[in-house]
């Protein structure tokens, strides 16, 4: 992830002042999950790892100090890199998720390379979130799934979309850019379930979509089943705003491709990440 989404440094290089960025609670939750994984799988190296990308070598000392002060040295590896090498480094390190600060740097290029990528936005006041359970919310179309159905909606509006989904209810949708990240979360979650951590699992995943509970919703669930994936909760809002529901869930991070949903959820104190592959 970009260093700016975790620590926002003071402009004066001689100053050690910083503010916590929108990714801080998310990274803190990753650390908590790692602690549980180490407790139950002490020999396993299958843990969350964060590479903190810094394009300004002058900030390195301050960033390292902040990482140490937050006791995140085992989780975070700082990496100073020239901007032109970003994509090659992401691929080299087999990155499952790249988070960029607004306005975004090489976001589309990373998406084109199959890397789950989003621009992270910080609400004016971040809602309080769990210290012991990582909660991740995904939109469906153009995030977990391809944007095929969104393109049908854009061209023919709701009637065409509903007809298309009814005709294809048993046909799985193609992969979206975030299928791989969900697979990682679900794989780690199954490992924790195998140790008896089902009711109090430190990872919880959600699908929150504007689809309804009709054929369009069934197609979303059928697609996940065809991938042998599941989420803890699937919520079909039928076009309603997502902010009120996310306020109840209190996720650490939310991924959506629609700018209107990003703006709405920010009003409710949710850290929202814009996936720029929309057919809007």
Buried (B, 14 or more C-beta within 10 A) or exposed (E): BBBBBBBBBEEEEEEEEBEBBBBBBBBBBBBBBBBBBEEEBEEEEEBBBBBBBBBEEEBBEBBBEBBEEBEBEEBBEBBBBEEEEBBEBBEEEEBBBBBBBBEBBBBEEBBEBEBBBBBBBBBEEBBEBBEEBBBBBBBBBBBBBBBBBBBBBBEEEEEEBBEBBEEBBEEBBEBBBBBBBBBBBBEBBEBBBEEEBEEEBBBBBBBBBBBBEBBBBBBBBBBBEEBEBBBBEBBBBEEEBBBEBBBEBBBBBBBBBBEEBBEBBBBBBBBBBBBBBBBE
